Amino acid sequence: MAGHVVIGAGQAGAALVAKLRELDAESPITLIGEEPVPPYQRPPLSKKYLLGEMALERLFLRPESFYADQGIDLRTGVRAEAIDRPAQEVQLSDGSTLPYATLALTTGSRPRMLPTAMGGDLERVYPVRTLADVDAMEPEFREGARCLIVGGGYIGLEAAAVAASRGLKVTLIEAAPRILARVAAPATADYFRDLHTAHGVEIREGAALDRLEGDGTVTRAVLAGGETLEVDFVLIGIGIAPDTALAEAAGLALDNGIAVDAHCRTSAPAIFAAGDCASFPWHGARIRLESVPNAIEQAEAAAAAMAGQPADYDAKPWFWSDQYDVKLQIAGLNAGYDRTVTRPGARDGTQSVWYFAGDRLLAVDAMNDPRAYMTGKRWIEGGHHPDPGALADPGADLKSL
């Protein structure tokens, strides 16, 4: 019997099948996962898990027994090879085919890697994405080891924080003029540059990698200007890209990811998509969000549509990053900002950065300042726009604004 099939057993896939079973108690549900383990959390991988502060079982989003108990056929260690849209079947890597009445793609994203010509195929060069990636690199994290991190976004900075915390000699290079250039204001970048420098990380901005070298195993990095850095291993944190290969081969419309409508439906009526891999309409634009909250909430919206209860998905973007003892919380999207306001928090080392387009509040970055984050989130979601000048006054109480 054809039922609901979900390809991609990450955060979005796990949320989708759980919600789908809640809404549809009878139909068969199958979740296909390429990795050989049940769905797990990714954010703690390069932090608490790599630090040894979280056991493997605590990574799992739900006990493995949950899926069987809910009548969800969880198939791990198997890859979806192709989608036969006319036949409404999925071809799997084990040679079997799986019919579907509705299909959801929660294929997530894949890390951008260095090309072979730049030494991307050398041993001891690691992406930071999956459980297997982190398990493979863990033996490298020995005190005094020389770690090079390529990329000054949040992935690279989080990896740098863990490496420095474990006593490694860490150098981070960023080709752009500053870290976090694509995603945050200079004030936020300055805060995190100072934080990492205080923990012994050497940050090199405007330092493009030319290539990695070594006889099969990386031993050095050559920068664009010819400078050579001796390294023991390299972590690649140059971003991720939506995993759209399966959708593209099936002829689905793409637009910075798998294009879906407000009900998470793709250009094929029986196929839906959610999470990192999907772009969707939002406030007159089309966006794609790489975050755990979006993966869960959009997946639940897709589940409702698949169960015949569609409702428009209205994303409320928020994100976080943990580095050392600092929790960064972000509400809103800062795209299009033309000025920022930096506001000190109530305690030393805390602050918030507020993004405005004209007088309209777009987003806030809050560093160890949960009150600023929660206030900003309420304001953004409620369409409230405080006066930027008053907000910049540290003596002005947030409630009064």
N, C-alpha and C positions, 0 to 999 in steps of 0.2 A: 504493500500500500504506500503510495506517495504521501509524504508528510512535509514537515518543515526541515530544511537542511541549512546548517550554518557552517561556513568555511572560515576558520580562524579561531583558535581557542585561546585568545588573550582576554584582556579585561572586557572588551566589548562583547566578544563571543559568549563569555561566561554570563555576563549580565543579560544578554539577549535571550539565551535559552531559559534562564531562571524566570524571567518575566513572561516569556512565551508560555511556559508550562502553567504559570499562575493564571493566564488568560485563556488558555486552551488546554483543558484537562485530558482530552482524548487523542488528539492527533500525534502520530509518531514525530519525535524530534531527534535529530542527529547532529552532533557537534564534531567537526573534523579538525584535528590539531596536528600540525607538522612535527612539533616537538614531542619527545617521548614521555612527557609528564603532564599532569592535569594543569588547567589554567592557574597561573600564578601572578603575583604582583611584580611589576617591573621596577617601580621606583626604589624599593629597598635593596635591589640587587647590588648596585654600585655603592651602597652606603652601609646600612646595618648588616646585610648579609656578608658583604666583602670584609667588613670589620669584625666578623665573627660574633655579632650581637644578635643575630636572628637565625634560628634553625631552619632547615629546608622546609619542614612541614608547616612552619608559620608563614612561609611565602604563599602557600596554596590559598586561592581565594575561597574555596570550600573544600571540605573533606571529600576524598574521591568517592566515598559511598553516597554522597548527595545525588550524584547524577543517576546512579542506578535506582536509588530510592524514588526519584522523581520521574522515572521512566524515560530518562534522557540517554540516548546511546552515544557515549563519549568514545570516540576513536582517536587515540593518540598515535604518534609515530607514523602517520600516513598523510600523504600530500594529495591535494586535489590537482589533477593534471589538466583537466579541460572541462568546460561547460558546454553541453550539447543543448542549445536553447530549443530547437524544434522538438526534440525528444523529451525535454525537461529532465535531463539526467546529468549527473556529475561523474566524470571518469577519475578514478583514484589510482594512486601509485601502486597499490597492491593488485591491480588488474581488475578490480571489481567496478561496477557502476551502481549509482545510487539515484533512484528517481526522486523528484521533488515536486510538490505542489507550489510551495514558495521556497525561495532560496535567499539567504542573506550572506553578504561578503563582509566579514570583519577581519580582513587580512592585515590590517595594521600598517606598519611601515618597516623599512629596512635601513640599516645604517649606510651612509655614504662611505665608501672605502677608497683608499688610494689606488690608482691604476698600477698595473704591474710595472710600467715604465718608471714609476716613482718608488719602486720597492715595496709595493703593497702586498706582494706575495711572499715576502721574507718571513721566516719564523720569528716568533716573539713580537709580532705586530698584531694588536688586538682591537677589534671593535668593542663597544660597550653597549650591548643590547639584550642578549639572551642569557639564560641560566648557564648554558654551555660556555658562552663567552667568559662569564665571570669565573666559573669553575676552572677554566683553562688558564686564566691569568693569575689566579690566587697564589700559586707558588712563587710568583715573581715578587710578591709584596713582602720582601725581607728587608730588614733595617739596613739603610745605607745604599740600597740599590738605586741606580740612576734611571729615573723614569722620565721619558719625554711624552708630553701630552700635546697632540696637534689639534688645535681648535679651542677658542676662548668663548664658547657659548656655555649654556648651563650644563650640558653634558660634560664638557671638558673641565669646568670649574668644580663640579661635584666629584669627579674622579680625582682631581688634584687635591681636594680636601681630604679624601680618604687616604690617598697615598702619603700625604704629608703627616696625617694623624698616625700612620703606621711607621713613621721614621724614615721614609724614603727621601732621596734627594730629587726634588721635582722641578722640572723646567716646563713651562707651558708657553707655546708659541701661537701667535694669532696673526694671520696675514693682514687683517684689517688694521686701521690705525689705532683701534682700541678694542678691548674685550667687550662682549655683549653689544656689538655695534648694530646688529640687526634687530635686537629685541628690547633694548632698554636705553634709557637716557644716560648721558654722561655722568650725572650724579649717582645713579645706581652703579654704573661701572666703576666709578671712583671708590665707592664704598667697598665693593668686593675686591678691587685691586689691593686696597689697603689691608683688608682682612687677610687675603692670601699672603701678601708680603710679610705681615706680622707672624705668619705661621711658617715662614721660611721658603715659600714657593717663589721661584724666579719666573716672573711674567715678562715675556718678550713680545711687545706689540709692534705691528708693522714688520713682522718677521715671517716671511713666506717660506715654506718648505720647498726646496728644489727636488730633493730625493733622499731616500734612505739607502744605506749601503751595508754590505756584509756578505760573507761567503755562505749564502744559504740562510744565515741567521743575522738579524740586524745588529750592528755594532756602532753605527754612527749615523748622524743626520747631517745633511748638507743644506744650508740655508741658501736663499736666492742670491745673497751677496757673496757666497763662497765660504762663509764661516762654517766650521765643522764642530758638531757636538758629539761627544762620546756617550753612548747610551747602553743600558742593559736591556731595556724593552721599551715599546712604544704603545701608547693608547691613542686610538683615533676617535676624535669627537667632533667631526666636521658636519654633523647634522644627520637628519634622516629624510627619506623620501617615501611617499605613499606607495604601498605595494599594490600596483594596479595591473600586473602582468596578466593575471588570469582574466580580469575584466576586459582588458584590451583585446586579448585573444578571442574573447567571446563577442566582441563588437559592441561593447557597452560604451556610452558616451563618457569621455573624460574631460575634466577641467580642473587642473591642479588637484587631481585625485579622481575618484569615481564620482561623477556628477549625480546627485540625487535631488529630489524635490523636497518640499516641506514635510512630506510624509515618509522620507527616507527611501523612496522608490527610485530605482535607476531608470534608464531609458527602456529597459525591458520590464513589462508590467509585473511579472512574477518574481523579479529579482530586486532585492533591497541591499543597502550598504550602510555601515555605521562605523564610527571611530576614526582613527588616524587616516584611514584610506579614503574617506568620503569628504567631498566638498558639498556645501549646502547653502541655500539662500538665507541671508541674514541681514535685516535692516537695509534692504535695497542693494546689497552686494552679495558676492559669493565667497565664502570663506571655508577654511579647513582648520580644525583645531586639534592640536596634539596635546591632549591632557586626559588624565584619568576621569575627571568629572564629565567631560564631554563624551568619552567612550561609554560610560555607564548610562548617562541620560539619553544620548542619541540612540543607543542600542535598545533601551526600553521603549523609545518612541517607535523604532522599527518593529519591535515585537508587537506593539499595539496595532500597527498597520497590518502586519502579517496575520494577526488574529481577527482582522475585520473591524478594528476599532480605531481608525486613523484619526490623528489630531496633529495640528501643525507643531513642529518642533521649534521652540524658541530658546536658543542657547543663551545661557548666562555665564560668560567665560570667567573662569578663575583657575589659578595655577599655584604651584608652590615649588620651592627648592630648599633643600637642607644642605648647609655647608658649615662644618665645624659645629659651633653652638648657635648658629644663626638660622632662623627660619624666615625665608622670604615668602611672603604671600602676595599674590597679584590678583587684582580684580579688574575686569574690563579688558579692552584691547586698546593699545596706545597708537595704532596706525593713524597717521594724519595729524599728530599733535604738533603744535607750533610753539609751545612753551611749557615749562615745568615749574613747579613750586616744591622746594625741599623744606620739610618740616621736621624739627627734632622731636624725638619721642620723650617720654617721661623719664627714661633711664639712660645712662651713658651707653653709647654704642647702638642706640635705637634711632631709627628715623623712617620717614616716609617720603616718597617722591610722587607728586601728583601731576598727571598729564592733562593738558587742556588744548582744545582747538578753539581759539577765540576765548569765549567765556564758558564753553561747554566742557564739562568734566568727562574725560574718556576712560581713565584708568588710574590705578594707584599701585605702587610698589611699596610694601611695608616690611621693613627689616626688624624682626623681633618687636613688632608693634601691632599686636592683634587688634587693638582698639581702632587704630587708623584703618586697618584692613576692613574690619566689619562695618565701620561707618562709611567708608568709601564704597563698599559693595552695596550697601543699602541705598546710598545716594545714586549710584550709577543705575541700579536696577529700577529705582523709583523716578529717574529723570530729574533729580535735584542737582543744581549746579551752584556750588558755593562760590563766593567772591574770592578769586585767587589772591588778592592782596590781603584780605582778612585771614585766609588760610595760611599765608606765609608768616603771620604773627604768632610766635610760639606762646604768647600769653593768652591768645584767644582760645577758649574752650571749644572743642569740636561740636559739642551739643548746641552751643550758641550760634553756630553757623548753619 
